[in-house]
Amino acid sequence: ASLPAVAAADPVKVGMITTLSGGGSSLGIDVRDGFLLAIGENPDVELIIEDDQRKPDVAVQIADKMIQSEKVDVLTGIIFSNLAMAVIPAAVNQGRFYLSPNAGPSALAGKGCHENYFNVAWQNDNLHEAAGSYANSAGLQNSFILAPNYPAGKDALTGYKRFYEGELAGELYTKLGQTDYAAEIAQIRASDADSVFFFLPGGMGISFMKQWDQSDIELPVIGPAFSFDQGILGAVGDAALGVKNTSQWSKDLDNEANKTFVADFEASYGRLPSLYASQGYDTGKLLLSAMEKASVEDMDAFRAALEEADFASTRGDFAFDNSHHPIQDIYVREVVSEGDVLTNRIVSTALEQHSNVYAAECKM
């Protein structure tokens, strides 16, 4: 399509369903704010934002309303994988595009992949696979591992075990939204673990790290960035110093798009961005890149434009694999203090140009 024709078309209607209240709200707020920063005052995007309250039934109701009465073209925003599984398959089968700024359940990467589903973050296992790889290089041989009992928690421990070559001192699934970890910490203390790997996003991670710090157990802790992101570090404080965590993004990644993003985010919102904010931002930039090439009315052309991922990602190199999930580097970061602010800096690369193991089962 020639550019004037695209510009004259109706705006692209985007429905953002994300978690803006309760325990996981900091994640949804960061995704939303990053996305808003990316699209700016673009008159060709009409954005509707709703709070799913981290409840699958609420997310489904909102999605139905957005698709049927508000006639959105593109859906995005979901943070938690149980909500993603409740919403995404029905949405893409109704001829809507879904751009995930966060949740990447394994069920949607392999046999359940779909031409209208694009994940702009990672496949759930990825950051945990990188943590397992790091544990090997650090000489850790008896990890105690724990995660919440929901799809992303299962993907997390599966991912860690896929790359980790040592023994397991213990393996636990905790309740989603749990805040008291006394029993789990007692089990870790009683085990012969030489390290702890945990995935506890949002408020769960804050609770665990504070209680862990009070336990005085001297074991190295490894986690994905979700447990040590910018929002969590302020709440946990010095208990997190020195912890190694894995991420596809860090604010010190040395590329122009990232420098611009970090500076603009801080200027706009008065806080440092998290990886969730970077994912929301990249999702917005991907959408705009497709809109420049095709009208959303022409689904095949728009899909092809999304597949090209022709935007400057905060991560530097970014491409989609056949399952529409990222191919990207995943780094090891260390929690450090800069002045009186805790943040992360990259210390090494754990996995290079990494895709996902399920893509082999995707028929696309």
C-alpha positions in Angstrom: 0.0 0.0 0.0 1.2 3.5 -0.7 1.8 5.5 2.5 -1.0 8.1 2.0 -3.6 5.3 1.6 -2.5 3.8 4.9 -2.5 7.1 6.7 -6.1 7.8 5.6 -7.4 4.5 6.9 -9.3 4.2 10.1 -7.1 4.2 13.2 -5.9 0.8 14.5 -8.0 -0.1 17.5 -5.9 -1.7 20.3 -7.4 -3.3 23.3 -4.9 -3.5 26.2 -6.0 -6.0 29.0 -3.4 -5.8 31.8 -3.1 -6.1 35.6 -3.4 -2.6 37.1 -4.6 -3.5 40.6 -3.6 -6.0 43.3 -0.3 -8.0 43.7 0.9 -8.0 40.1 -0.1 -4.4 39.3 3.4 -3.0 39.1 4.1 -5.3 36.1 1.0 -4.2 34.2 1.6 -0.5 35.0 5.1 -0.8 33.6 3.9 -2.6 30.4 1.2 0.0 29.9 3.6 3.0 30.5 6.2 1.6 28.2 3.6 1.0 25.5 2.2 4.5 25.9 5.7 6.0 25.6 6.3 4.1 22.4 3.1 5.1 20.6 3.2 8.7 21.9 0.4 10.9 20.5 -0.1 8.8 17.4 -3.5 9.7 16.0 -3.6 6.4 14.1 -3.8 4.3 17.3 -7.0 4.2 19.3 -6.1 2.6 22.6 -8.6 1.1 25.1 -7.1 0.0 28.5 -8.8 -2.3 31.0 -7.7 -3.9 34.3 -8.0 -7.7 34.5 -7.4 -7.7 38.3 -5.3 -10.9 37.7 -8.5 -12.9 37.3 -9.0 -15.1 34.3 -12.8 -14.7 34.2 -12.5 -10.9 34.2 -9.9 -11.0 31.4 -12.2 -13.2 29.3 -15.2 -10.8 29.8 -13.1 -7.8 28.9 -11.7 -9.6 25.8 -15.2 -10.6 24.6 -16.4 -7.0 25.0 -13.4 -5.6 23.2 -13.7 -8.0 20.3 -17.5 -8.1 19.9 -18.7 -4.6 20.8 -15.6 -2.4 20.5 -14.3 -4.2 17.4 -10.6 -4.0 18.3 -8.0 -5.0 15.7 -5.2 -5.9 18.0 -5.1 -7.1 21.6 -2.1 -6.9 24.0 -1.2 -6.4 27.6 -1.6 -9.7 29.5 1.0 -10.3 32.2 0.0 -13.6 33.7 0.1 -16.9 31.8 -3.1 -18.3 33.2 -4.9 -15.3 31.9 -3.1 -15.6 28.6 -4.3 -19.2 28.2 -7.9 -18.1 28.9 -7.9 -15.2 26.4 -5.4 -15.6 23.6 -6.5 -18.8 21.7 -10.1 -17.5 21.4 -9.0 -14.0 20.4 -6.6 -15.1 17.6 -9.2 -17.7 16.3 -11.7 -14.8 15.9 -9.3 -13.0 13.5 -7.7 -10.6 15.9 -3.9 -10.1 16.3 -2.5 -10.6 19.8 0.9 -9.1 20.6 2.2 -10.3 24.0 4.3 -7.9 25.9 4.9 -10.5 28.7 3.2 -13.9 29.1 4.8 -16.6 26.9 3.2 -19.9 27.9 4.8 -23.0 26.3 1.4 -24.2 25.1 1.3 -21.2 22.7 4.8 -21.7 21.3 4.6 -25.3 20.1 1.6 -27.2 18.7 -0.6 -24.3 19.9 1.2 -21.6 17.9 -1.0 -19.4 15.8 -0.3 -17.1 12.8 -2.0 -14.1 14.6 -0.1 -14.5 17.9 3.2 -12.7 18.3 5.2 -12.7 21.6 7.4 -9.7 21.9 8.9 -10.7 25.3 10.2 -14.2 25.5 8.9 -17.8 25.7 8.3 -18.5 29.4 11.1 -21.0 29.8 13.9 -18.7 28.3 15.1 -16.7 31.3 15.1 -19.8 33.5 17.0 -21.8 30.9 19.6 -19.0 31.0 19.7 -19.3 34.8 20.3 -23.0 34.6 23.2 -22.4 32.2 24.6 -19.7 34.5 24.4 -22.1 37.5 26.5 -24.6 35.7 29.2 -22.0 34.9 29.1 -20.9 38.5 29.8 -24.5 39.6 26.5 -24.9 41.5 25.6 -28.6 41.9 22.7 -28.9 44.3 20.0 -26.3 43.7 16.7 -26.0 45.6 14.1 -24.7 43.2 10.7 -23.1 43.7 8.0 -21.3 41.7 4.3 -20.6 41.9 1.8 -23.3 40.8 0.5 -21.8 37.5 1.6 -22.2 33.8 4.6 -19.8 34.0 5.8 -21.4 37.2 5.8 -24.8 35.6 7.6 -23.4 32.6 10.1 -21.8 34.9 11.3 -24.9 36.7 11.1 -26.9 33.4 13.4 -24.3 31.8 15.9 -24.3 34.7 16.1 -28.1 34.7 16.5 -28.2 30.9 19.9 -26.5 31.1 21.0 -27.1 34.7 23.3 -30.2 35.0 23.5 -30.6 38.8 21.3 -32.3 41.4 18.1 -30.9 42.9 18.1 -30.5 46.7 14.3 -29.9 46.5 11.6 -28.7 44.1 8.4 -26.8 45.3 5.4 -25.2 43.8 4.0 -22.4 45.9 0.5 -20.9 45.8 0.1 -18.0 43.3 -0.1 -14.8 45.3 1.5 -16.4 48.4 3.1 -13.9 50.8 4.4 -16.2 53.7 7.4 -18.4 52.8 8.4 -19.5 56.3 7.6 -23.2 55.5 9.6 -23.1 52.2 12.6 -21.4 53.8 12.6 -24.0 56.6 12.7 -26.7 54.0 15.6 -25.0 52.2 17.5 -24.7 55.5 17.0 -28.4 56.3 18.2 -29.4 52.8 21.8 -29.8 51.7 21.3 -27.2 48.9 24.3 -25.2 47.7 22.1 -22.6 45.9 18.5 -21.5 45.5 16.7 -20.8 42.2 13.3 -19.1 42.5 10.8 -17.6 40.2 8.3 -15.4 42.2 7.2 -12.3 40.2 5.9 -9.1 41.6 4.8 -9.0 45.3 5.6 -12.7 45.8 9.3 -12.0 45.1 9.4 -9.0 47.5 7.9 -11.2 50.3 10.2 -14.1 49.7 13.4 -12.0 49.5 12.6 -10.0 52.7 11.9 -13.3 54.6 15.0 -14.9 53.0 17.2 -12.0 54.2 15.8 -12.4 57.8 16.6 -16.1 57.7 20.4 -15.5 57.6 20.8 -18.6 55.3 24.1 -18.0 53.4 23.4 -19.5 50.0 23.7 -17.9 46.6 20.3 -17.0 45.1 19.6 -17.0 41.4 16.5 -15.9 39.8 15.1 -14.6 36.5 14.9 -10.8 36.2 11.2 -11.1 37.2 12.3 -11.5 40.8 14.9 -8.7 40.7 13.3 -6.1 38.3 13.5 -2.4 39.0 10.1 -2.3 40.8 11.0 -5.1 43.2 14.5 -3.9 44.1 13.2 -0.7 45.7 11.0 -2.8 48.0 13.5 -5.5 48.8 16.5 -3.2 49.5 20.0 -4.3 50.3 18.9 -8.0 50.7 19.1 -8.2 46.9 22.6 -6.8 46.5 24.9 -9.0 44.5 22.2 -11.4 43.4 22.6 -12.8 39.9 19.6 -12.8 37.6 18.9 -13.4 34.0 17.2 -11.1 31.5 16.9 -10.3 27.8 17.0 -6.6 28.7 19.0 -4.3 31.0 19.0 -0.5 31.2 22.8 -0.6 30.5 22.4 -2.4 27.1 24.5 -0.2 24.8 22.3 0.6 21.8 20.7 3.9 20.7 17.1 2.7 21.0 17.7 1.6 24.6 19.5 4.8 25.6 16.6 6.8 24.1 14.0 4.6 25.9 15.7 4.7 29.3 16.1 8.5 29.1 12.6 9.1 27.8 11.0 6.8 30.3 12.7 8.4 33.3 11.8 11.9 32.0 8.2 10.9 31.5 7.5 8.9 34.6 10.2 9.9 37.1 11.4 6.3 37.7 13.8 3.9 36.1 12.2 1.4 33.7 11.9 -2.3 34.3 12.2 -5.1 31.8 8.3 -5.0 31.7 8.4 -1.4 30.6 11.0 -2.3 27.9 8.7 -5.1 26.7 5.7 -2.8 26.5 7.8 -0.2 24.6 9.1 -2.8 22.1 5.5 -4.0 21.6 4.4 -0.5 20.8 7.3 0.0 18.4 6.6 -3.3 16.7 2.9 -2.3 16.1 3.9 1.1 14.7 6.5 -0.6 12.3 3.7 -2.9 10.9 1.3 0.1 10.6 3.9 1.9 8.4 3.9 -1.0 5.9 0.3 -2.3 5.8 -3.3 -1.6 6.8 -4.6 -3.9 9.6 -7.6 -4.5 7.3 -5.3 -6.5 5.0 -4.5 -9.2 7.6 -2.0 -11.1 5.5 0.0 -8.0 4.7 -0.1 -6.8 8.3 1.0 -10.2 9.6 3.9 -10.2 7.1 4.9 -6.7 8.4 4.8 -7.9 12.0 6.9 -11.0 11.1 9.6 -8.7 9.7 10.0 -7.0 13.2 11.4 -4.0 11.4 11.9 -1.8 14.5 14.8 -0.6 16.6 14.4 -2.8 19.7 15.7 -1.8 23.2 17.4 -5.2 23.1 19.5 -4.5 19.9 19.2 -7.6 17.8 15.6 -8.8 17.7 13.9 -11.3 15.3 11.0 -13.7 15.4 11.4 -17.4 15.0 8.9 -19.6 13.1 6.6 -19.7 16.2 6.5 -15.9 16.4 8.6 -15.8 19.6 11.9 -13.8 19.9 15.4 -14.9 18.9 17.6 -12.9 21.3 20.5 -12.8 23.7 19.8 -13.5 27.3 22.2 -12.0 29.9 23.3 -12.5 33.5 22.8 -9.3 35.5 24.0 -8.5 39.0 22.1 -6.3 41.5 24.3 -3.3 42.3 23.8 0.1 43.9 24.2 3.3 42.0 24.2 6.1 44.5 21.2 5.2 46.7 19.3 3.4 44.0 19.5 -0.4 43.5 19.6 -1.5 39.9 21.1 -4.2 37.6 24.1 -4.3 35.4 25.1 -7.0 32.8 28.0 -9.2 33.8 27.9 -11.8 31.0 25.8 -13.3 28.2 24.2 -16.6 29.3 22.6 -17.6 25.9 23.2 -16.2 22.5 20.6 -15.7 19.8 18.3 -18.0 21.8 14.9 -19.2 20.5 12.6 -21.7 22.2 12.6 -25.5 22.3 8.9 -25.7 21.4 9.2 -23.9 18.1 10.2 -27.3 16.5 6.6 -28.4 17.1 5.1 -25.3 15.6 3.8 -25.9 12.1 4.3 -22.3 10.9 
